[in-house]
């Protein structure tokens, strides 16, 4: 009996193999930042990594703003959806924690590259 048998392995999740996902496979077929590939060329802009990071940070900021708005609605008495406010706050917290961990890994990778002798 596997105690964590119901948990899907990371390799099976979409985040498991980020290097296999091209920007053209993003939802809606759009590139990060809302850009569209050049017609007929299939060219990917060179700033796609920075655009991807911008979109991720923007998504976290949007989740935080939505959580604040939902909480304000509950506090002002305009909404009785306390559970949705708490869920929005938790989603925002998890998204922010993930963003911080990604940043930490990027900084750690950069520092490791700087320590390499050429």
ROFI-175738 format. One record per residue (C-alpha): residue number from 1; residue in one letter; chain; x, y, z. Coordinates in Angstrom, 1 decimal. Example, Ala and Ser with C-alpha at 12.3 -4.5 7.8 and 13.67 -1.06 7.14 Angstrom:
BEGIN
<atom><pos>1</pos><code>A</code><unit>A</unit><u>12.3</u><v>-4.5</v><w>7.8</w></atom>
<atom><pos>2</pos><code>S</code><unit>A</unit><u>13.7</u><v>-1.1</v><w>7.1</w></atom>
END
This chain:
BEGIN
<atom><pos>1</pos><code>X</code><unit>A</unit><u>0.0</u><v>0.0</v><w>0.0</w></atom>
<atom><pos>2</pos><code>X</code><unit>A</unit><u>1.5</u><v>3.3</v><w>-1.1</w></atom>
<atom><pos>3</pos><code>X</code><unit>A</unit><u>0.6</u><v>6.1</v><w>1.4</w></atom>
<atom><pos>4</pos><code>X</code><unit>A</unit><u>0.8</u><v>8.7</v><w>-1.3</w></atom>
<atom><pos>5</pos><code>X</code><unit>A</unit><u>-0.5</u><v>6.6</v><w>-4.2</w></atom>
<atom><pos>6</pos><code>X</code><unit>A</unit><u>-3.3</u><v>9.0</v><w>-5.0</w></atom>
<atom><pos>7</pos><code>X</code><unit>A</unit><u>-0.9</u><v>11.9</v><w>-5.6</w></atom>
<atom><pos>8</pos><code>X</code><unit>A</unit><u>0.1</u><v>12.3</v><w>-9.2</w></atom>
<atom><pos>9</pos><code>X</code><unit>A</unit><u>3.9</u><v>12.4</v><w>-9.7</w></atom>
<atom><pos>10</pos><code>X</code><unit>A</unit><u>5.3</u><v>15.8</v><w>-10.7</w></atom>
<atom><pos>11</pos><code>X</code><unit>A</unit><u>6.5</u><v>14.4</v><w>-14.0</w></atom>
<atom><pos>12</pos><code>X</code><unit>A</unit><u>2.9</u><v>13.8</v><w>-14.9</w></atom>
<atom><pos>13</pos><code>X</code><unit>A</unit><u>1.8</u><v>17.3</v><w>-14.2</w></atom>
<atom><pos>14</pos><code>X</code><unit>A</unit><u>2.1</u><v>20.2</v><w>-16.7</w></atom>
<atom><pos>15</pos><code>X</code><unit>A</unit><u>4.8</u><v>21.8</v><w>-14.5</w></atom>
<atom><pos>16</pos><code>X</code><unit>A</unit><u>6.8</u><v>18.6</v><w>-14.5</w></atom>
<atom><pos>17</pos><code>X</code><unit>A</unit><u>8.6</u><v>19.2</v><w>-17.8</w></atom>
<atom><pos>18</pos><code>X</code><unit>A</unit><u>8.6</u><v>23.0</v><w>-18.5</w></atom>
<atom><pos>19</pos><code>X</code><unit>A</unit><u>11.3</u><v>22.5</v><w>-21.1</w></atom>
<atom><pos>20</pos><code>X</code><unit>A</unit><u>9.0</u><v>20.5</v><w>-23.3</w></atom>
<atom><pos>21</pos><code>X</code><unit>A</unit><u>6.4</u><v>23.3</v><w>-23.5</w></atom>
<atom><pos>22</pos><code>X</code><unit>A</unit><u>6.9</u><v>25.8</v><w>-26.2</w></atom>
<atom><pos>23</pos><code>X</code><unit>A</unit><u>5.4</u><v>29.3</v><w>-26.0</w></atom>
<atom><pos>24</pos><code>X</code><unit>A</unit><u>3.1</u><v>28.4</v><w>-29.0</w></atom>
<atom><pos>25</pos><code>X</code><unit>A</unit><u>1.4</u><v>25.8</v><w>-26.8</w></atom>
<atom><pos>26</pos><code>X</code><unit>A</unit><u>0.1</u><v>28.3</v><w>-24.3</w></atom>
<atom><pos>27</pos><code>X</code><unit>A</unit><u>-3.7</u><v>28.6</v><w>-23.9</w></atom>
<atom><pos>28</pos><code>X</code><unit>A</unit><u>-5.3</u><v>30.4</v><w>-26.9</w></atom>
<atom><pos>29</pos><code>X</code><unit>A</unit><u>-2.1</u><v>29.9</v><w>-29.0</w></atom>
<atom><pos>30</pos><code>X</code><unit>A</unit><u>-0.8</u><v>33.3</v><w>-27.9</w></atom>
<atom><pos>31</pos><code>X</code><unit>A</unit><u>2.7</u><v>33.9</v><w>-26.8</w></atom>
<atom><pos>32</pos><code>X</code><unit>A</unit><u>3.5</u><v>35.3</v><w>-23.4</w></atom>
<atom><pos>33</pos><code>X</code><unit>A</unit><u>2.5</u><v>39.0</v><w>-23.1</w></atom>
<atom><pos>34</pos><code>X</code><unit>A</unit><u>-0.3</u><v>38.5</v><w>-25.5</w></atom>
<atom><pos>35</pos><code>X</code><unit>A</unit><u>2.0</u><v>38.6</v><w>-28.5</w></atom>
<atom><pos>36</pos><code>X</code><unit>A</unit><u>1.3</u><v>36.7</v><w>-31.6</w></atom>
<atom><pos>37</pos><code>X</code><unit>A</unit><u>3.9</u><v>34.8</v><w>-33.7</w></atom>
<atom><pos>38</pos><code>X</code><unit>A</unit><u>4.8</u><v>36.3</v><w>-37.0</w></atom>
<atom><pos>39</pos><code>X</code><unit>A</unit><u>2.6</u><v>35.0</v><w>-39.8</w></atom>
<atom><pos>40</pos><code>X</code><unit>A</unit><u>4.1</u><v>32.1</v><w>-41.6</w></atom>
<atom><pos>41</pos><code>X</code><unit>A</unit><u>7.4</u><v>32.2</v><w>-39.8</w></atom>
<atom><pos>42</pos><code>X</code><unit>A</unit><u>6.7</u><v>30.4</v><w>-36.6</w></atom>
<atom><pos>43</pos><code>X</code><unit>A</unit><u>9.3</u><v>32.7</v><w>-35.0</w></atom>
<atom><pos>44</pos><code>X</code><unit>A</unit><u>9.3</u><v>33.1</v><w>-31.3</w></atom>
<atom><pos>45</pos><code>X</code><unit>A</unit><u>10.4</u><v>36.5</v><w>-29.9</w></atom>
<atom><pos>46</pos><code>X</code><unit>A</unit><u>13.7</u><v>36.5</v><w>-28.0</w></atom>
<atom><pos>47</pos><code>X</code><unit>A</unit><u>12.1</u><v>38.1</v><w>-24.9</w></atom>
<atom><pos>48</pos><code>X</code><unit>A</unit><u>9.7</u><v>35.2</v><w>-24.3</w></atom>
<atom><pos>49</pos><code>X</code><unit>A</unit><u>11.3</u><v>34.3</v><w>-21.0</w></atom>
<atom><pos>50</pos><code>X</code><unit>A</unit><u>11.0</u><v>37.8</v><w>-19.6</w></atom>
<atom><pos>51</pos><code>X</code><unit>A</unit><u>7.4</u><v>38.0</v><w>-20.9</w></atom>
<atom><pos>52</pos><code>X</code><unit>A</unit><u>6.6</u><v>34.7</v><w>-19.3</w></atom>
<atom><pos>53</pos><code>X</code><unit>A</unit><u>7.9</u><v>36.0</v><w>-16.0</w></atom>
<atom><pos>54</pos><code>X</code><unit>A</unit><u>6.0</u><v>39.3</v><w>-16.4</w></atom>
<atom><pos>55</pos><code>X</code><unit>A</unit><u>2.8</u><v>37.3</v><w>-17.0</w></atom>
<atom><pos>56</pos><code>X</code><unit>A</unit><u>3.4</u><v>35.1</v><w>-13.9</w></atom>
<atom><pos>57</pos><code>X</code><unit>A</unit><u>4.0</u><v>38.2</v><w>-11.7</w></atom>
<atom><pos>58</pos><code>X</code><unit>A</unit><u>1.0</u><v>39.9</v><w>-13.2</w></atom>
<atom><pos>59</pos><code>X</code><unit>A</unit><u>-1.1</u><v>36.8</v><w>-12.4</w></atom>
<atom><pos>60</pos><code>X</code><unit>A</unit><u>0.0</u><v>36.8</v><w>-8.8</w></atom>
<atom><pos>61</pos><code>X</code><unit>A</unit><u>-0.8</u><v>40.5</v><w>-8.5</w></atom>
<atom><pos>62</pos><code>X</code><unit>A</unit><u>-4.2</u><v>40.0</v><w>-10.1</w></atom>
<atom><pos>63</pos><code>X</code><unit>A</unit><u>-4.9</u><v>37.2</v><w>-7.6</w></atom>
<atom><pos>64</pos><code>X</code><unit>A</unit><u>-3.9</u><v>39.5</v><w>-4.7</w></atom>
<atom><pos>65</pos><code>X</code><unit>A</unit><u>-6.1</u><v>42.3</v><w>-6.0</w></atom>
<atom><pos>66</pos><code>X</code><unit>A</unit><u>-9.0</u><v>39.9</v><w>-6.3</w></atom>
<atom><pos>67</pos><code>X</code><unit>A</unit><u>-8.5</u><v>38.6</v><w>-2.8</w></atom>
<atom><pos>68</pos><code>X</code><unit>A</unit><u>-8.4</u><v>42.2</v><w>-1.4</w></atom>
<atom><pos>69</pos><code>X</code><unit>A</unit><u>-11.6</u><v>43.1</v><w>-3.4</w></atom>
<atom><pos>70</pos><code>X</code><unit>A</unit><u>-13.4</u><v>40.0</v><w>-2.1</w></atom>
<atom><pos>71</pos><code>X</code><unit>A</unit><u>-12.3</u><v>40.7</v><w>1.4</w></atom>
<atom><pos>72</pos><code>X</code><unit>A</unit><u>-13.4</u><v>44.3</v><w>1.2</w></atom>
<atom><pos>73</pos><code>X</code><unit>A</unit><u>-16.8</u><v>43.3</v><w>-0.1</w></atom>
<atom><pos>74</pos><code>X</code><unit>A</unit><u>-17.3</u><v>41.0</v><w>2.9</w></atom>
<atom><pos>75</pos><code>X</code><unit>A</unit><u>-16.0</u><v>43.6</v><w>5.4</w></atom>
<atom><pos>76</pos><code>X</code><unit>A</unit><u>-18.3</u><v>46.3</v><w>4.0</w></atom>
<atom><pos>77</pos><code>X</code><unit>A</unit><u>-21.3</u><v>44.0</v><w>4.2</w></atom>
<atom><pos>78</pos><code>X</code><unit>A</unit><u>-21.9</u><v>44.0</v><w>0.5</w></atom>
<atom><pos>79</pos><code>X</code><unit>A</unit><u>-21.4</u><v>40.3</v><w>0.2</w></atom>
<atom><pos>80</pos><code>X</code><unit>A</unit><u>-22.1</u><v>37.3</v><w>2.3</w></atom>
<atom><pos>81</pos><code>X</code><unit>A</unit><u>-19.6</u><v>35.1</v><w>0.4</w></atom>
<atom><pos>82</pos><code>X</code><unit>A</unit><u>-17.0</u><v>34.8</v><w>3.2</w></atom>
<atom><pos>83</pos><code>X</code><unit>A</unit><u>-15.9</u><v>31.4</v><w>2.0</w></atom>
<atom><pos>84</pos><code>X</code><unit>A</unit><u>-15.0</u><v>32.8</v><w>-1.5</w></atom>
<atom><pos>85</pos><code>X</code><unit>A</unit><u>-13.0</u><v>35.6</v><w>0.2</w></atom>
<atom><pos>86</pos><code>X</code><unit>A</unit><u>-11.0</u><v>33.1</v><w>2.2</w></atom>
<atom><pos>87</pos><code>X</code><unit>A</unit><u>-10.4</u><v>30.9</v><w>-0.8</w></atom>
<atom><pos>88</pos><code>X</code><unit>A</unit><u>-9.3</u><v>33.9</v><w>-2.8</w></atom>
<atom><pos>89</pos><code>X</code><unit>A</unit><u>-6.9</u><v>34.8</v><w>0.0</w></atom>
<atom><pos>90</pos><code>X</code><unit>A</unit><u>-5.5</u><v>31.3</v><w>0.1</w></atom>
<atom><pos>91</pos><code>X</code><unit>A</unit><u>-5.0</u><v>31.1</v><w>-3.7</w></atom>
<atom><pos>92</pos><code>X</code><unit>A</unit><u>-3.2</u><v>34.5</v><w>-3.5</w></atom>
<atom><pos>93</pos><code>X</code><unit>A</unit><u>-1.0</u><v>33.2</v><w>-0.7</w></atom>
<atom><pos>94</pos><code>X</code><unit>A</unit><u>-0.1</u><v>30.0</v><w>-2.6</w></atom>
<atom><pos>95</pos><code>X</code><unit>A</unit><u>0.6</u><v>31.9</v><w>-5.8</w></atom>
<atom><pos>96</pos><code>X</code><unit>A</unit><u>2.8</u><v>34.3</v><w>-4.0</w></atom>
<atom><pos>97</pos><code>X</code><unit>A</unit><u>4.7</u><v>31.5</v><w>-2.2</w></atom>
<atom><pos>98</pos><code>X</code><unit>A</unit><u>5.3</u><v>29.8</v><w>-5.6</w></atom>
<atom><pos>99</pos><code>X</code><unit>A</unit><u>6.5</u><v>33.0</v><w>-7.1</w></atom>
<atom><pos>100</pos><code>X</code><unit>A</unit><u>9.0</u><v>33.5</v><w>-4.2</w></atom>
<atom><pos>101</pos><code>X</code><unit>A</unit><u>10.3</u><v>30.0</v><w>-4.6</w></atom>
<atom><pos>102</pos><code>X</code><unit>A</unit><u>10.8</u><v>30.4</v><w>-8.3</w></atom>
<atom><pos>103</pos><code>X</code><unit>A</unit><u>12.7</u><v>33.6</v><w>-7.7</w></atom>
<atom><pos>104</pos><code>X</code><unit>A</unit><u>14.8</u><v>31.8</v><w>-5.1</w></atom>
<atom><pos>105</pos><code>X</code><unit>A</unit><u>15.7</u><v>29.0</v><w>-7.5</w></atom>
<atom><pos>106</pos><code>X</code><unit>A</unit><u>16.6</u><v>31.5</v><w>-10.2</w></atom>
<atom><pos>107</pos><code>X</code><unit>A</unit><u>18.8</u><v>33.5</v><w>-7.9</w></atom>
<atom><pos>108</pos><code>X</code><unit>A</unit><u>20.4</u><v>30.2</v><w>-6.7</w></atom>
<atom><pos>109</pos><code>X</code><unit>A</unit><u>21.0</u><v>29.2</v><w>-10.3</w></atom>
<atom><pos>110</pos><code>X</code><unit>A</unit><u>22.6</u><v>32.5</v><w>-11.1</w></atom>
<atom><pos>111</pos><code>X</code><unit>A</unit><u>24.9</u><v>32.3</v><w>-8.1</w></atom>
<atom><pos>112</pos><code>X</code><unit>A</unit><u>25.9</u><v>28.8</v><w>-9.1</w></atom>
<atom><pos>113</pos><code>X</code><unit>A</unit><u>26.8</u><v>30.0</v><w>-12.6</w></atom>
<atom><pos>114</pos><code>X</code><unit>A</unit><u>28.8</u><v>32.8</v><w>-11.2</w></atom>
<atom><pos>115</pos><code>X</code><unit>A</unit><u>30.8</u><v>30.4</v><w>-9.0</w></atom>
<atom><pos>116</pos><code>X</code><unit>A</unit><u>31.8</u><v>28.3</v><w>-12.0</w></atom>
<atom><pos>117</pos><code>X</code><unit>A</unit><u>35.4</u><v>28.6</v><w>-13.1</w></atom>
<atom><pos>118</pos><code>X</code><unit>A</unit><u>35.9</u><v>29.1</v><w>-16.8</w></atom>
END
